[in-house]
Amino acid sequence: MSQRINLLAAVVVALILVSVQVSDAQTSQNSNTDEAAIRQVVKQVEDGWNAHDGKAFAAAFAPNADYVVVNGMRATGREAIEKGHTAIFTTIYKDSHNAGTVKSIRFLRPDVAVAHVEWNLEFRAGGETRKGHAMNTMVMTKDEGKWSIAAFQNTPIQAEER
């Protein structure tokens, strides 16, 4: 009788281990797919900036997104983000180029992630080419299978003095 119980226990443990491995594999595959989708959202922001198109830039944001720029000003909602960027693309940023590098993506839940992106901006002002560097925190949410930016915080990276 005890051999049957031991055998039954071994079978149950084996089934549990197999189901955990399958579940982990599915979670890993889902997070890889989601990570790729998040990277695509970052690319969409970069492409919108480099096209100097406020509407394309803002399309990556949730309709009620919060956006804090490097000077501390805050915009709320995709429409305000679009309007603000349409305006700045008529200033010194009209011919600018911005390159984003995803530094990390961390999933807080399957439908919420935090991405840190380093941005390197080149623009012309006063007849000179200038550069700006910033670290950006994006809180992204997944709604109806699509990722978008719910909150965006941009912080300048100061050059180190040596």
N, C-alpha and C positions, 0 to 999 in steps of 0.2 A: 504494500500500500504506500509506504513512504517513497519507494522508487517512482511510483506513478505521480505522486505529488511533486517530487523533484523534477521529473520530466515535464510535467505540466507547467511548473514555475519557469523552467528553462525556455519552454516554447513561448510563454507570455512575455518574458524578458526579451527574447529575440524579436518578437513582433513589435514590441515597443521601440526597440532600437532601430528597426527598419523604418517604422513610421516617422521617428524623429529625423532620421537621415533624409527621407523623402521630403519632409516638411522643410528642413534646413536648405535642401537643394532648391526647392520652389521659392523660398524666401530670398535666397541668394540670386536666383534668376530674376525675380521681380525687382530686387533692389538694383541689379545691374541695368535692367531696362529703365527703371525710374531714374537712375543716375544719368544714363544717356539722355533721357528726356530733359532733365534739369540742365545738363550741359548745353542742350539745344536752346533752352530758354535764354541762357547767358549769351549764346551766339546770336540769338534774335535781337537782344538788347544791343550788342556790339554792332551788328549789321545795321540796325536802325540809326544808331549814332553816326556811323560812317557814311550812311546815305544822307545824313542831315535831314532826316524825315521824322518829325515829331510823332506822327501817327504810327509809323512802323516801330519806333522806339517804345512807345507806350503800349503797344499791342501785347507785350509780354506780361503786363501787369494785370492783377485782378481788378474788377470794376471799382472796388472800394479800397484799393491799395493805399498804404501810407508810404511816403517818400520823403526822406530827410537828406538834403544836399550838404556839400562840404562846408557851407557857411552857416549851417544850422537851420535854414529855412525849411519849412515843411509844406508839402502838397498832399492833398487827400483826394484819391480817386484817379482812375485812368484818364478821365477827361482833363483834369487839372495838370496831370503829368504831361499829357500830349500838348496842351496849350503852352506850358512853360518851356518845353523843349522846342516847340515850333518857334517860339520867340528867341531862345538863345542861339538857334541855328542861323539867325540873321545877324549875329554879333561876331566877335572874334572866333567863335567856334564854327563858322560857316564852312571852313575848309579844314577843319580839324580831323584828326585820326585818333581813335581810341582802341586799344587792344586789351582785352580781358584775359586773365589767366586764372582758371579755377584752382584755388589752393586746397579747398576741402569741401566735402559734402557730408553732412551728418544727418541721419534720419532720426527725428524725434519720435515719430510714429510712422506707420506706412504711408500716411497721407500728408505728412508735414516734415520738411527738411530745412536745414540751415546750410547755406552755401557761403563760403568766403571767396571773394574774387578780387584779385589785384588788377587795377586798371592803370595803364600807361597812356597818357594823353599827350599829343603834340598839337600845338596850335600856333598861330602867328598873331603877335600883338606888338604894336609899335615898330613894325618892320623887322622884328626878330622872331625866330622860332623859339618857342618856349615849351617846357615839358612840365607835366603834372603827374603825380603818382598818388593813388588812393587805394585804401583797402575798403572793400564794400561787403556788408553783411546783408544777405537776402534771406528772408523767411519765405519759403515757397509752400504752397498748398496744392493738393491734388483734388480737383472736383470733377466729377463725371469723367474720370480717366485722363484729365488734362492738367498739367502743372502750370501754375502761374505765380507771379511774385505778389505776395500779400504785404510784405514790408521790406523796405530798402533803406539802408543807412550807409552813407558814404563818408569816409574819414580820410583826410589828407595824410600822406606819409611824409613826414618831415625828413629832409636830408640830414644825415648825421654830421655833426661838426667834429673834426678830428684835430 
